[in-house]
Amino acid sequence: MNIFESEIPMPISARTCSCKDKNGKMVAYAFVDSYHGLCLDKKEIIKFEIEACLTLLKRSSNDMDLITIEKEIVQLRNMLDFLTRKGFC
């Protein structure tokens, strides 16, 4: 039996938006529909969000966006470290 996976490797995409936050910007995520979307745990979702932010960071040129994305990455990494230390799923 041949198994072919046509899914994209990263099921989450990120973008910055001008919402009413402290600095006027925040990172918004879009989950791409996939057949295994119900099988992601908290750590996997956070890892995919970090990857999406890193991709967005490479593509951004606005200084305000860069600051917002870098803050988001730091917060996500802190949350991932917390979940890993506490032994959560």
LOLORO-920299 format. One line per 2 residues: number of its first residue (from 1); for each residue x, y, z of C-alpha. Coordinates in Angstrom, 2 decimals. Example, Ala and Ser with C-alpha at 12.3 -4.5 7.8 and 13.67 -1.06 7.14 Angstrom:
! residues 2
1) 12.30,-4.50,7.80  13.67,-1.06,7.14
***
This chain:
! residues 89
1) 0.00,0.00,0.00  1.33,3.43,-0.91
3) 0.53,6.32,1.36  0.71,9.77,-0.07
5) 0.40,12.77,2.19  -0.75,15.88,0.38
7) -1.08,18.02,3.48  1.09,21.07,3.93
9) 3.76,20.51,6.61  2.68,23.43,8.81
11) -1.06,23.47,9.62  -0.93,26.97,11.14
13) -0.24,30.29,9.46  0.36,33.62,11.20
15) -0.09,37.27,10.34  -0.06,40.56,12.18
17) -3.20,42.58,12.54  -4.02,46.01,13.90
19) -6.21,45.13,16.85  -6.78,47.04,20.03
21) -3.75,45.83,21.92  -1.28,47.84,24.01
23) 0.89,48.64,21.01  -1.85,48.44,18.39
25) -0.61,45.17,16.85  -0.96,41.49,17.60
27) -0.31,38.16,15.90  -3.32,36.24,14.60
29) -3.24,32.57,13.63  -5.21,30.65,11.03
31) -5.53,26.90,11.31  -5.43,25.13,7.97
33) -7.94,22.30,7.77  -6.29,18.91,7.81
35) -7.36,15.36,8.40  -5.35,15.08,11.61
37) -6.36,18.45,13.06  -8.11,16.87,16.01
39) -4.98,14.97,17.03  -2.72,17.91,17.89
41) -1.81,18.44,21.52  -0.96,21.72,23.24
43) 2.78,21.44,22.72  2.42,20.64,19.01
45) 0.14,23.63,18.48  2.58,25.95,20.24
47) 5.49,24.54,18.19  3.55,25.17,14.97
49) 2.72,28.71,16.15  6.42,29.36,16.76
51) 7.29,28.06,13.29  4.58,30.25,11.75
53) 5.92,33.29,13.62  9.48,32.58,12.48
55) 8.27,32.38,8.88  6.35,35.63,9.34
57) 9.42,37.25,10.91  11.50,36.47,7.82
59) 8.86,38.02,5.55  8.14,41.18,7.55
61) 9.87,44.49,6.98  7.83,46.81,9.22
63) 9.64,47.61,12.49  6.42,47.55,14.55
65) 5.53,44.12,13.12  9.00,42.79,13.88
67) 8.74,43.86,17.53  5.27,42.34,17.86
69) 6.35,39.03,16.30  9.50,38.80,18.44
71) 7.44,39.36,21.61  4.99,36.68,20.52
73) 7.82,34.19,19.90  9.26,34.85,23.38
75) 5.83,34.32,24.99  5.24,31.11,23.04
77) 8.66,29.71,23.95  8.06,30.53,27.62
79) 4.71,28.73,27.50  6.30,25.72,25.79
81) 9.04,25.59,28.45  6.39,25.82,31.19
83) 4.33,22.98,29.69  7.44,20.84,29.26
85) 8.65,21.40,32.84  5.23,20.72,34.36
87) 4.72,17.57,32.30  1.49,18.65,30.62
89) 0.42,16.97,27.40
***
